Amino acid sequence: MSMITTDILVSGGGVAGLTAAAAFGSAGFSVTCVDPAPPVTDADATGSDLRTTAFLQPARRLLERAGLWAALAPHAAALQIMRIVDAGGNSQDARLIEDFDAADISEAPFGWNLPNWLLRREILARLEALPNVVFLPGVATGQVITRETGARVLLSDGRMVAARLLIAADGRASNIRTQLGIGVRTWRYGQKALVFAVSHPVPHENVSTEIHRSGGPFTLVPLPDLAGKPRSAVVWMDTGPRIKALQALPQDRFEAEILARSAHLFGPMRLLTRRDAWPIISQHANALTAQRTALIAEAAHVVPPIGAQGLNMSLADMTCLLDLALDAPDALGSAGMLARYQRGRMRDIRARVLGIDLLNRASMAENPLLRDLRHYGLKTLHDIAPVRKLLMRTGLGAT
């Protein structure tokens, strides 16, 4: 049996797993990264991920450390303002619009938005430039055996990997988490998210707009203009049956629906991509570590796509783990290092999962009284300056 010996084995080749491989590889560790599905790096290819990711300020610092930001920056759309719109009144138009401007707390924007398929393309290019990183697409992790001295993982191609640290970035149904007996707590909403991109005549002006009515938020995140036309990525959350019905509509009727759901803020919208649907849950693992193993990203936590928290929580996991590894390279994967990782991340993860769960339930509200409560709550959070600034800093992970 062929043996691969490495400092770190990353199981999972999504955006989080690939970024972890780039970050630890750039820090000088030997890394092997595996994923059963080869990454799709073309927007028009079958299976491409049309979602976008907003990288908040702390995430950019990790991307710089991973040698990724210089390649990503030309494709990024800055997010200067987070605009929250309440459209829960009797009409389909906005009844309250509140802007949370990054200038209140920082000279930099809140973050930068990038398509997921493009992220995979650029991260793969970075991995190819790192001689100490090996990426094995089309290869899955099988049986995991851990000892005090390291982890051994059987791969689907018959090879064995011996690693000092195993990083589980293998998603919300993590095989590694299951094998190691780590349970999860899960909340289900009966929701799905419909993701697609649109062009529109009214410029977005680097404003991310989150519109609340019922069923869940409708969020437009800026993309760079295309041929002089403003573009946005859209995440539309609603009940499963409603999303299924929207997917089935012909394009002209669907465009009429998104015009209405966008509260007419951007003018008539033209659909630019296919419509993909994703299930919505909240989830967190009961523990973030096992012997020689650390859980990150959706293996550790899953949240609805509200407030750009999902992948940014994942990058906070990586930052914590990377800092611990660099502080004591000889203790990589040790019980002491992993205990510090657990302490450093679990409280923040649980607080954010619960907070986003509450925000999602508030956005789903159909009862007019609950909508009015949401309306006045939003106004209060915005109008009291110290509260507004604290909320923004918390969203960035700065508190």
Summary of the structure (lengths in Angstrom):
residues: 399
radius of gyration: 21.2
end to end distance: 49.0
largest distance: 67.7
contacts: 1403
relative contact order: 0.17
helix: 38%
strand: 32%
